[in-house]
Amino acid sequence: MDKTDIINIENLTRDYGNGKGIFDVSFQVGKGEVFGFLGPNGAGKTTTIRHLMGFIKPKSGACTINGHSCWKESDVIQRTLGYIPGEISFFDDMTGAEFLKFISKYRGIGCNSRQKELMELFDVNPKGKIKKMSKGMKQKIGIVAAFMHDPDILILDEPTSGLDPLMQNRFVKFIGEEKGRGKTILLSSHIFEEVERTCDRIGIIREGKLVTVDSVEELRKRHMYPYTVTLDSENEAKGFAKAFDGKRDGLKVTVTAKQSLEDIFMHYYGGREDD
Amino acid sequence: MINLTLYKREMKSSVKLLVIFAAIMTMYVSIIITMYDPEMMETLDGFVEVMPEIMAAVGMEAGATSLLGFMISYLYGFILLVFPMVFCILRGNGLIAKYVDRGSMVSLAAAPVKRRTIALTQMAVLLSGILILLIYVTGLEIAVAQSSFPNELAVSELLKLNGGLFCLHLFIGSICFAASCIFSDTKYSIAFGAGIPSLMYILQMLANAGEEAEKVKYFTLFTLFDAEGITAGKGSAVAGAAVLAVGAVAMYGVGIAAFSKKDLHI
């Protein structure tokens, strides 16, 4: 384990039977790093995260955050950790404002909370019962709750689900800023582009097994294919570049074909398809 | 030890239920106590003569001579057993299992608060609810009795009696609480948390009703609450209450340990 590693997962295994679970997962997230945890639904992302949060006891293997055992010392870890759950489920009987106030007091956060700043940034309207809020608004409340105590470590389980594209962009930008402030972030997602835009390194998990851990640059090089085409007129080239999101240089336009996430999985699984 | 913010929130959710149960018990307790009247007693004893099994099943026996004896016969066999029990069942399930089942336990567990602290807080909420309910009933009983029949009620004996009743409900609450902690599914939490106490009460009714079924009393913990024995200061009755209290402590311990150690798929 490197001294600068904040999150450390070693040979974590949890077998739920029927091939479900996670098997021998190991990876590290260094200080100030944004780590993308990529995989399709049911691949084991949330199971891994539950171990990190101390919700589940490791059956074999271990995971630590800042050198503390995630299972035994979760209360110590939680002091400097922010978490957005994959499935938002707050106290339905409360309004958004009441919930945020409750969590602040429950966590014992003083008056140096970032709550107000975050609510403005994400356009949160905390009035009204949580039960009646839209999925996106609940998600935004979840973002505020995770970041308001200004934690050093963030575990975000599909944080942009339910957000509109505008808010997704704002969130991606926000993650960049938080990284700039030295935060260590683990971000899970099933959308390649989202992870690609925010993360330094990406770990891909499928059927409970970590398939690859690589830098975004490496993955991009490996899974994006640039093509350069020459068109007849500048107008055509302009239109083509616009339509296919390419780079134009005179009559030449370079477009990039991205492999879909599934294709990337296929790459790592040698085309094996059994589910 | 406990998280005050959570305690306050949960007590607030208890209020509505407490008010409802207090209202129901106010009605029954005041009606029944004011019915105490040597002439009325004959009417009730008449009922007992006509349908002894049914009256015995709900713990009502003929021939109570004092006001307290009358109250034991007509309040401590059904009303003051069942209503606090239903409160324990409803509240017990809502304290842990419902949060886990719905996933909102995430908000409580993803914070620098130990699971043991969460469980202890929720236990304190249940205990406070039971205590408030029984203190209210005691006050109500004294108030109604004194206003209707001044100086008829043996208050110190009533306090002993309700102390025993508290031990019983402490234990019933501990069953509900442990079920809530052990099972992550409200389905099972309710099945055990409500099922065990209800079944025991039904066995108690059977044991009261028939001579052949009397042996059933060895299978129900309600037997350990001996109302007449406690007011009379009988050693076996006090021991029974003590067993209930010790059992309650053990069951709360089991619940807290189970919740602290279990996997939360939230």
Interface residues (C-beta under 8 A of the other chain):
Chain A: R50 M53 G54 F55 I56 K57 D75 V76 Q78 R79 L81 Y83 P85 E87 S89 F90 F91 D92 D93 F99 F102 I103 K105 Y106 R107 G108 A145
Chain B: N3 T5 L6 R9 S13 R102 G103 S104 V106 S107 L108 A109 A110 A111 P112 V113 K114 K261 D263 L264 H265 I266
